[in-house]
Amino acid sequence: METELNKKNDKYKTFRTCSIICLIALVLSFAGCGIGDSKSSSSTSHGQTIVKGSENIPKISVGQFFENIGKNTGIYKIFHTETAEEIAEEKAEEAVKEAAAAVDPFAGKKAPGWQSFLMMAIGFLIVYLGAAKGFEPLLLIPIGFGTILVNIPGAGMGTGPDGMLHIIYKAGVGNEFFPMLIFMGIGAMTDFGPLIANPKMALLGGAAQLGVFATLFGVALLNYIPGIDYTMKQAAAIAIIGGADGPTSIYVSAKLAPEMMAVIAVAAYSYMALVPMIQPPIMKLLTSKKERQIKMKQLRPVSKTEKILFPMMLLIVTALLLPTAAPLIGMLAFGNFVKQCGVVERLSKTMENELMNIVSILLSLGVGSQMTPEKIMNLNSLGIILLGLLAFAIATAGGLLMAKLMNLFLKEKINPLIGSAGVSAVPMAARVANKVGMSEDPTNFLLMHAMGPNVSGVIGTAIAAGVFIATYGM
C-alpha cells in the first residue's frame, strides 16, 4: 500500500528527523551523567560538573561503562573468583544501601489538613476516570481508593506499624516482592508468538526506550532549578519511568533510590493507567491518515516448540550477559514457560487469574497509599511526575518514528501505530494502538501486530534496568 512516506520530500524529512533523535539518544545515554547542578556541584579536572549528592559515586566514562557491564555478566562471574577486597567492598556497599533504605525523607513532616482533602479529591477523580471513563479500571480504581483512604484525617490507615495500607506497602510494594509476582503473572498472560513471528518488531520496543534516556537527561537538567536536587542513582531510578513499566520502576528504585520509591511508583503506575489518554493525541500528531490505515499481513503461525523454547533462551541469554536483569526476566520467563509447556495448567491459570488479581489489588492499593501531600506536594516529587509524563510521550514518539523509519526500507509497510505499543504497558498500549487504527478503518485489526513491540518493550525496559543497576548499583 502506498503511503505519504513514499513521497521523496517526506522520506528525506522523516529520515533526518529520526537520525537526529537517534543521535541525541546515543549522546544523552552517555553524556547525561555529566550534567549537574550548577549552584551546588563540584568541578572535575575537565571542567564538567557532578550532580549534587553524587560526589562519592565514581564518574562513569564510556570505557568504564562497558567494563562495569562486562564484570557484571554471568560469563565473567562464572570464571572469576572474588577476592577478599571485592567481598569486603560488596559488604560495605550493602551496608550503605540498607542505611539509605532505612531513611524516610518524609518522616516527621505533616501537611495542612486542606492538602489532605485536596489529595482525597484527586483520589475521587482517579476513581471516576477508572469507573466512569473506563481508563484502566483494574489499576485506577484501587489506586484511587488507596489515595482516598490514606488521606482521611484520623483514619490512620497509612500509619505504621498497624495501618492496613502501611502493612501492604511494607510487605510487597516497598521491596521487590510484588513486582516479581507481577512479572510472573505477566509472563503467564503473555503470548510471545507475535514477536517470534516477526522479530523485527523488537526494534520498535527498543526505540521506545528513548523515553528512558530522555528522562535521565531531563533529571540532570531539573537540578538547575532551585529546590530540586537529584543524585545520579536517583536519576537512573527515575529514568525507568520512561519505560512505562510500574513493576520495573519499583524494582530499580529499591536497588538504587529506596528513599524515592513512593513517588516513583505513583508516577509510573499513574501514567501506565492513563495510556488511553496520553498516547492517542501523540499517535495522530506524528502519523498521517494514510499511515494509520495501513493494513498488515497476517502473522505466520508459530509452533509450540518455538513458544516453549523462547522463554528458556531468553533466560539463558540474560543470565549469561546481564544477570542484574535476571530477576525480572527470570520471573517473566518462568510465568511464560508454565503457560506454554501445557503440563501445569492449574499453575498457569492461578498465575494469570487469581494470583495476578490479588497482587494487582494489593500493589495498586499500596501505590495509592503513597499519594499523601507530604510526598506529592514538593518540588522533587512534582519534578518526577512532570518528567514521567514527558518521558512517556517521548517513548511513544520514539516507537512511532522508528516505525516510520523502518517503512523507508521495507517492501511490506508496517502501520506506525504499532510503534506506540513499544512502551512496556502490557497489554494496554497494544489495545490503544488497535483502537486508534480501527477508528480510521473498522476492518483494520492491529492488536496481534502491536503485541510484538509491546512484549519486546517489557524486555527492553528490564534490560535497561539491569544496565543501570550494573552501572551504579553493583
FIBAMI-86502 format. One record per residue (C-alpha): x, y, z negated; residue number from 1. Coordinates in steps of 0.25 Angstrom, whole numbers. Layout:
REM residues N
{atom {X; Y; Z}; NUM}
...
//
This chain:
REM residues 474
{atom {0; 0; 0}; 1}
{atom {5; 14; 4}; 2}
{atom {7; 24; -8}; 3}
{atom {11; 38; -9}; 4}
{atom {25; 33; -13}; 5}
{atom {27; 29; 1}; 6}
{atom {28; 43; 5}; 7}
{atom {42; 48; 7}; 8}
{atom {42; 60; -1}; 9}
{atom {34; 53; -13}; 10}
{atom {44; 42; -12}; 11}
{atom {56; 51; -14}; 12}
{atom {50; 59; -25}; 13}
{atom {46; 47; -33}; 14}
{atom {60; 41; -31}; 15}
{atom {66; 53; -36}; 16}
{atom {57; 54; -48}; 17}
{atom {59; 40; -52}; 18}
{atom {74; 41; -50}; 19}
{atom {75; 53; -59}; 20}
{atom {66; 47; -70}; 21}
{atom {75; 34; -70}; 22}
{atom {88; 43; -71}; 23}
{atom {82; 50; -82}; 24}
{atom {78; 37; -89}; 25}
{atom {92; 32; -87}; 26}
{atom {99; 44; -93}; 27}
{atom {90; 46; -104}; 28}
{atom {91; 32; -109}; 29}
{atom {106; 34; -112}; 30}
{atom {107; 49; -114}; 31}
{atom {94; 51; -122}; 32}
{atom {102; 47; -134}; 33}
{atom {112; 58; -133}; 34}
{atom {101; 69; -135}; 35}
{atom {99; 74; -149}; 36}
{atom {94; 85; -158}; 37}
{atom {102; 98; -155}; 38}
{atom {99; 104; -168}; 39}
{atom {103; 92; -177}; 40}
{atom {112; 84; -169}; 41}
{atom {127; 82; -169}; 42}
{atom {136; 83; -157}; 43}
{atom {145; 72; -151}; 44}
{atom {158; 74; -145}; 45}
{atom {152; 74; -131}; 46}
{atom {142; 86; -135}; 47}
{atom {130; 76; -136}; 48}
{atom {120; 77; -148}; 49}
{atom {116; 66; -157}; 50}
{atom {101; 64; -160}; 51}
{atom {99; 69; -175}; 52}
{atom {100; 57; -185}; 53}
{atom {107; 48; -175}; 54}
{atom {121; 53; -178}; 55}
{atom {125; 39; -184}; 56}
{atom {119; 32; -172}; 57}
{atom {130; 29; -162}; 58}
{atom {129; 36; -149}; 59}
{atom {125; 26; -138}; 60}
{atom {133; 28; -125}; 61}
{atom {129; 20; -113}; 62}
{atom {141; 11; -115}; 63}
{atom {137; 9; -130}; 64}
{atom {122; 7; -126}; 65}
{atom {126; -5; -117}; 66}
{atom {136; -10; -128}; 67}
{atom {125; -10; -138}; 68}
{atom {115; -17; -129}; 69}
{atom {126; -27; -126}; 70}
{atom {129; -30; -140}; 71}
{atom {114; -32; -143}; 72}
{atom {112; -42; -132}; 73}
{atom {109; -56; -137}; 74}
{atom {120; -61; -128}; 75}
{atom {130; -53; -136}; 76}
{atom {125; -57; -149}; 77}
{atom {126; -72; -145}; 78}
{atom {141; -71; -143}; 79}
{atom {145; -60; -153}; 80}
{atom {147; -63; -167}; 81}
{atom {144; -52; -176}; 82}
{atom {156; -46; -185}; 83}
{atom {155; -43; -199}; 84}
{atom {156; -28; -196}; 85}
{atom {144; -29; -186}; 86}
{atom {136; -37; -196}; 87}
{atom {138; -26; -207}; 88}
{atom {135; -15; -197}; 89}
{atom {121; -22; -194}; 90}
{atom {118; -23; -208}; 91}
{atom {121; -8; -210}; 92}
{atom {112; -5; -198}; 93}
{atom {101; -14; -204}; 94}
{atom {102; -6; -218}; 95}
{atom {101; 7; -210}; 96}
{atom {89; 2; -203}; 97}
{atom {82; -3; -216}; 98}
{atom {85; 11; -223}; 99}
{atom {79; 18; -211}; 100}
{atom {67; 9; -211}; 101}
{atom {64; 12; -225}; 102}
{atom {64; 27; -223}; 103}
{atom {50; 33; -221}; 104}
{atom {51; 47; -215}; 105}
{atom {37; 50; -219}; 106}
{atom {37; 45; -233}; 107}
{atom {32; 56; -243}; 108}
{atom {26; 64; -232}; 109}
{atom {11; 68; -234}; 110}
{atom {4; 75; -223}; 111}
{atom {-8; 84; -226}; 112}
{atom {-22; 78; -226}; 113}
{atom {-27; 85; -213}; 114}
{atom {-16; 78; -206}; 115}
{atom {-21; 64; -210}; 116}
{atom {-35; 68; -205}; 117}
{atom {-29; 72; -192}; 118}
{atom {-22; 59; -191}; 119}
{atom {-35; 52; -194}; 120}
{atom {-42; 60; -183}; 121}
{atom {-31; 55; -174}; 122}
{atom {-34; 41; -178}; 123}
{atom {-48; 42; -175}; 124}
{atom {-44; 48; -161}; 125}
{atom {-36; 35; -159}; 126}
{atom {-47; 26; -163}; 127}
{atom {-56; 34; -153}; 128}
{atom {-47; 32; -142}; 129}
{atom {-46; 17; -144}; 130}
{atom {-60; 14; -147}; 131}
{atom {-68; 24; -138}; 132}
{atom {-58; 27; -127}; 133}
{atom {-52; 13; -126}; 134}
{atom {-37; 17; -127}; 135}
{atom {-31; 4; -132}; 136}
{atom {-41; 2; -144}; 137}
{atom {-32; -10; -149}; 138}
{atom {-21; 0; -152}; 139}
{atom {-28; 13; -155}; 140}
{atom {-40; 9; -164}; 141}
{atom {-31; 2; -175}; 142}
{atom {-20; 14; -173}; 143}
{atom {-31; 24; -175}; 144}
{atom {-37; 17; -187}; 145}
{atom {-23; 16; -193}; 146}
{atom {-22; 31; -191}; 147}
{atom {-35; 34; -198}; 148}
{atom {-33; 24; -210}; 149}
{atom {-19; 29; -213}; 150}
{atom {-23; 43; -213}; 151}
{atom {-35; 42; -222}; 152}
{atom {-31; 51; -235}; 153}
{atom {-31; 42; -247}; 154}
{atom {-33; 29; -240}; 155}
{atom {-18; 25; -241}; 156}
{atom {-19; 14; -230}; 157}
{atom {-5; 18; -225}; 158}
{atom {1; 20; -238}; 159}
{atom {11; 9; -243}; 160}
{atom {12; 0; -249}; 161}
{atom {-2; -5; -249}; 162}
{atom {-9; 3; -238}; 163}
{atom {-14; -7; -227}; 164}
{atom {-9; 1; -215}; 165}
{atom {5; 3; -223}; 166}
{atom {6; -12; -224}; 167}
{atom {2; -14; -210}; 168}
{atom {13; -5; -205}; 169}
{atom {24; -10; -214}; 170}
{atom {20; -25; -211}; 171}
{atom {22; -24; -196}; 172}
{atom {22; -10; -190}; 173}
{atom {34; -5; -197}; 174}
{atom {42; -16; -192}; 175}
{atom {43; -26; -180}; 176}
{atom {33; -36; -185}; 177}
{atom {20; -31; -178}; 178}
{atom {28; -26; -165}; 179}
{atom {34; -40; -164}; 180}
{atom {20; -47; -165}; 181}
{atom {14; -37; -155}; 182}
{atom {25; -41; -145}; 183}
{atom {22; -55; -147}; 184}
{atom {7; -52; -144}; 185}
{atom {10; -44; -132}; 186}
{atom {18; -56; -127}; 187}
{atom {7; -65; -129}; 188}
{atom {-3; -56; -122}; 189}
{atom {7; -52; -110}; 190}
{atom {8; -59; -97}; 191}
{atom {21; -56; -91}; 192}
{atom {16; -62; -77}; 193}
{atom {15; -49; -70}; 194}
{atom {29; -45; -74}; 195}
{atom {35; -59; -70}; 196}
{atom {27; -58; -57}; 197}
{atom {32; -44; -53}; 198}
{atom {45; -42; -61}; 199}
{atom {48; -28; -55}; 200}
{atom {37; -23; -64}; 201}
{atom {47; -23; -75}; 202}
{atom {53; -11; -68}; 203}
{atom {40; -3; -72}; 204}
{atom {41; -8; -86}; 205}
{atom {56; -3; -87}; 206}
{atom {53; 10; -81}; 207}
{atom {42; 13; -91}; 208}
{atom {54; 12; -102}; 209}
{atom {57; 26; -96}; 210}
{atom {48; 31; -108}; 211}
{atom {57; 25; -118}; 212}
{atom {69; 32; -113}; 213}
{atom {62; 45; -111}; 214}
{atom {57; 44; -126}; 215}
{atom {71; 42; -130}; 216}
{atom {75; 55; -123}; 217}
{atom {63; 62; -128}; 218}
{atom {66; 59; -142}; 219}
{atom {80; 65; -141}; 220}
{atom {74; 78; -135}; 221}
{atom {64; 79; -146}; 222}
{atom {75; 80; -156}; 223}
{atom {78; 94; -151}; 224}
{atom {64; 98; -157}; 225}
{atom {66; 104; -171}; 226}
{atom {60; 94; -181}; 227}
{atom {61; 81; -173}; 228}
{atom {73; 72; -175}; 229}
{atom {75; 58; -170}; 230}
{atom {87; 49; -170}; 231}
{atom {91; 40; -159}; 232}
{atom {86; 28; -165}; 233}
{atom {72; 35; -167}; 234}
{atom {73; 40; -153}; 235}
{atom {75; 25; -148}; 236}
{atom {63; 21; -156}; 237}
{atom {54; 32; -151}; 238}
{atom {58; 29; -137}; 239}
{atom {52; 16; -137}; 240}
{atom {38; 23; -138}; 241}
{atom {41; 26; -123}; 242}
{atom {39; 11; -120}; 243}
{atom {24; 12; -125}; 244}
{atom {27; -1; -134}; 245}
{atom {22; 0; -148}; 246}
{atom {28; -13; -154}; 247}
{atom {41; -10; -148}; 248}
{atom {41; 5; -153}; 249}
{atom {39; -1; -167}; 250}
{atom {50; -11; -166}; 251}
{atom {60; -1; -161}; 252}
{atom {57; 9; -171}; 253}
{atom {58; -2; -182}; 254}
{atom {72; -4; -177}; 255}
{atom {77; 10; -174}; 256}
{atom {68; 20; -181}; 257}
{atom {59; 14; -192}; 258}
{atom {56; 28; -198}; 259}
{atom {49; 32; -185}; 260}
{atom {41; 19; -183}; 261}
{atom {28; 24; -187}; 262}
{atom {27; 36; -177}; 263}
{atom {34; 28; -166}; 264}
{atom {23; 17; -168}; 265}
{atom {12; 27; -168}; 266}
{atom {17; 33; -155}; 267}
{atom {20; 20; -148}; 268}
{atom {6; 14; -151}; 269}
{atom {-2; 27; -149}; 270}
{atom {4; 28; -134}; 271}
{atom {2; 14; -131}; 272}
{atom {-13; 15; -135}; 273}
{atom {-14; 27; -127}; 274}
{atom {-9; 21; -114}; 275}
{atom {-22; 23; -107}; 276}
{atom {-22; 38; -110}; 277}
{atom {-7; 41; -107}; 278}
{atom {-4; 33; -95}; 279}
{atom {-15; 35; -84}; 280}
{atom {-12; 50; -82}; 281}
{atom {3; 47; -80}; 282}
{atom {-1; 36; -70}; 283}
{atom {-10; 45; -62}; 284}
{atom {0; 56; -62}; 285}
{atom {12; 48; -57}; 286}
{atom {5; 40; -47}; 287}
{atom {-4; 43; -34}; 288}
{atom {-18; 37; -32}; 289}
{atom {-12; 28; -21}; 290}
{atom {-1; 23; -30}; 291}
{atom {-12; 19; -41}; 292}
{atom {-20; 12; -30}; 293}
{atom {-8; 3; -26}; 294}
{atom {-13; -12; -27}; 295}
{atom {-2; -22; -31}; 296}
{atom {-2; -37; -26}; 297}
{atom {-6; -48; -36}; 298}
{atom {6; -53; -44}; 299}
{atom {11; -67; -41}; 300}
{atom {7; -78; -51}; 301}
{atom {17; -80; -62}; 302}
{atom {20; -94; -66}; 303}
{atom {18; -100; -80}; 304}
{atom {33; -103; -81}; 305}
{atom {37; -89; -78}; 306}
{atom {28; -83; -89}; 307}
{atom {34; -93; -99}; 308}
{atom {48; -90; -95}; 309}
{atom {47; -75; -95}; 310}
{atom {46; -72; -110}; 311}
{atom {57; -82; -113}; 312}
{atom {66; -76; -102}; 313}
{atom {63; -62; -107}; 314}
{atom {66; -66; -122}; 315}
{atom {79; -73; -117}; 316}
{atom {84; -61; -109}; 317}
{atom {80; -51; -121}; 318}
{atom {87; -60; -131}; 319}
{atom {100; -60; -123}; 320}
{atom {100; -46; -119}; 321}
{atom {93; -37; -129}; 322}
{atom {89; -45; -142}; 323}
{atom {85; -32; -148}; 324}
{atom {73; -32; -139}; 325}
{atom {71; -47; -142}; 326}
{atom {61; -46; -154}; 327}
{atom {51; -38; -145}; 328}
{atom {53; -46; -132}; 329}
{atom {54; -59; -140}; 330}
{atom {40; -57; -146}; 331}
{atom {35; -53; -133}; 332}
{atom {41; -66; -126}; 333}
{atom {36; -75; -138}; 334}
{atom {22; -70; -136}; 335}
{atom {22; -71; -121}; 336}
{atom {28; -85; -121}; 337}
{atom {18; -90; -131}; 338}
{atom {7; -85; -121}; 339}
{atom {14; -91; -109}; 340}
{atom {18; -104; -114}; 341}
{atom {4; -109; -115}; 342}
{atom {6; -119; -127}; 343}
{atom {3; -110; -139}; 344}
{atom {-10; -103; -134}; 345}
{atom {-14; -101; -149}; 346}
{atom {-2; -93; -152}; 347}
{atom {-3; -85; -139}; 348}
{atom {-18; -81; -142}; 349}
{atom {-14; -78; -156}; 350}
{atom {-3; -68; -152}; 351}
{atom {-11; -61; -141}; 352}
{atom {-24; -60; -149}; 353}
{atom {-25; -62; -164}; 354}
{atom {-11; -58; -168}; 355}
{atom {-10; -47; -158}; 356}
{atom {-23; -41; -162}; 357}
{atom {-19; -42; -177}; 358}
{atom {-5; -36; -175}; 359}
{atom {-11; -25; -166}; 360}
{atom {-21; -21; -176}; 361}
{atom {-10; -20; -187}; 362}
{atom {0; -13; -179}; 363}
{atom {-9; -3; -174}; 364}
{atom {-15; 0; -188}; 365}
{atom {0; 1; -193}; 366}
{atom {3; 11; -182}; 367}
{atom {-9; 19; -185}; 368}
{atom {-5; 19; -199}; 369}
{atom {7; 27; -196}; 370}
{atom {-1; 39; -190}; 371}
{atom {0; 47; -202}; 372}
{atom {2; 62; -201}; 373}
{atom {16; 61; -209}; 374}
{atom {21; 52; -198}; 375}
{atom {14; 58; -185}; 376}
{atom {13; 73; -188}; 377}
{atom {28; 77; -187}; 378}
{atom {37; 81; -176}; 379}
{atom {45; 68; -175}; 380}
{atom {33; 60; -174}; 381}
{atom {26; 69; -165}; 382}
{atom {38; 69; -156}; 383}
{atom {37; 53; -156}; 384}
{atom {23; 54; -152}; 385}
{atom {26; 64; -141}; 386}
{atom {37; 56; -135}; 387}
{atom {29; 43; -135}; 388}
{atom {19; 50; -126}; 389}
{atom {29; 55; -117}; 390}
{atom {37; 42; -117}; 391}
{atom {24; 34; -113}; 392}
{atom {21; 44; -102}; 393}
{atom {36; 43; -97}; 394}
{atom {35; 27; -98}; 395}
{atom {22; 27; -90}; 396}
{atom {28; 36; -79}; 397}
{atom {41; 28; -79}; 398}
{atom {33; 16; -75}; 399}
{atom {25; 23; -65}; 400}
{atom {37; 30; -58}; 401}
{atom {45; 16; -57}; 402}
{atom {33; 10; -50}; 403}
{atom {33; 21; -40}; 404}
{atom {48; 20; -38}; 405}
{atom {47; 5; -36}; 406}
{atom {36; 7; -26}; 407}
{atom {46; 15; -17}; 408}
{atom {53; 1; -15}; 409}
{atom {42; -9; -16}; 410}
{atom {35; -14; -4}; 411}
{atom {23; -18; -13}; 412}
{atom {20; -6; -21}; 413}
{atom {16; -7; -35}; 414}
{atom {6; 2; -42}; 415}
{atom {13; 13; -50}; 416}
{atom {2; 12; -61}; 417}
{atom {8; -1; -66}; 418}
{atom {21; 6; -69}; 419}
{atom {14; 13; -80}; 420}
{atom {12; 0; -87}; 421}
{atom {27; -1; -89}; 422}
{atom {25; 4; -103}; 423}
{atom {24; -6; -114}; 424}
{atom {10; -4; -118}; 425}
{atom {4; -18; -114}; 426}
{atom {-6; -20; -108}; 427}
{atom {-11; -6; -110}; 428}
{atom {-2; 1; -99}; 429}
{atom {-5; -10; -89}; 430}
{atom {-20; -9; -91}; 431}
{atom {-19; 6; -89}; 432}
{atom {-12; 4; -76}; 433}
{atom {-22; -5; -71}; 434}
{atom {-34; 5; -76}; 435}
{atom {-27; 17; -68}; 436}
{atom {-25; 8; -56}; 437}
{atom {-40; 3; -56}; 438}
{atom {-45; 18; -58}; 439}
{atom {-39; 20; -44}; 440}
{atom {-43; 7; -38}; 441}
{atom {-52; -2; -46}; 442}
{atom {-47; -14; -38}; 443}
{atom {-32; -12; -42}; 444}
{atom {-29; -21; -53}; 445}
{atom {-15; -17; -59}; 446}
{atom {-15; -24; -73}; 447}
{atom {-7; -36; -70}; 448}
{atom {3; -28; -62}; 449}
{atom {4; -18; -73}; 450}
{atom {7; -29; -83}; 451}
{atom {20; -31; -77}; 452}
{atom {26; -18; -80}; 453}
{atom {18; -18; -93}; 454}
{atom {25; -30; -99}; 455}
{atom {38; -26; -94}; 456}
{atom {37; -13; -101}; 457}
{atom {35; -21; -114}; 458}
{atom {48; -28; -111}; 459}
{atom {55; -15; -107}; 460}
{atom {51; -8; -120}; 461}
{atom {56; -19; -128}; 462}
{atom {69; -19; -121}; 463}
{atom {71; -4; -123}; 464}
{atom {68; -6; -137}; 465}
{atom {79; -17; -138}; 466}
{atom {89; -8; -131}; 467}
{atom {86; 4; -141}; 468}
{atom {87; -6; -153}; 469}
{atom {100; -12; -147}; 470}
{atom {106; 2; -145}; 471}
{atom {102; 9; -158}; 472}
{atom {97; -1; -168}; 473}
{atom {107; -12; -168}; 474}
//
